[in-house]
Amino acid sequence: MLRAYRWRTIDPVPYAKLEKPLADCRLALLSSAGFVAPGQERFDESIKGGDPSFREIASDIAVSTLIDTHRSESFDHTGLAKDPNVAFPIDRVRELDERGKIGSVNQRHFSFMGSLTATRRLTHQSAPAIADSLVADGVDIALLVPV
């Protein structure tokens, strides 16, 4: 399947220089692990090309409560089950905050489905909505954790 997949390229690659020290920055996580918090709707596996929606994950989530709903069977999910920090490193981000390495942790983070074969709705609808939320929250840096 990967040999036949039509990969998209972005040229030029978007880039923004960090304008202030990392120790003064608010950080948010973005993960393509397809995690949902307890009580949230699972990602819809029946959508052709994949579910382009996203879920907000509260900053105070107990990482052990995250639910793996990633649809792909092309990788071993055991690591995600043992320690969701592998794909949503909120505990590590909190440690960076406590040690003064970053300015603060945003109050919300985002999870979406990484296994998409049709990405237009993600790039044209979901990603701009997430970006607008990050800007509204005053986020300076976002850590993307691809799965």
Protein Blocks (a to p, Z undefined) as FASTA:
>chain_A
ZZmpccdddddddddddfbdfklcccddddfklpacehiacddfkbghiaabdcdddfkl
cfklpccfbfbfkbcfklmmmmmmlmmcmklmmmmmmnopambdcfbdcdddfbdfblkl
mmmmmmmmmmmmmmmnopabdcdddZZ
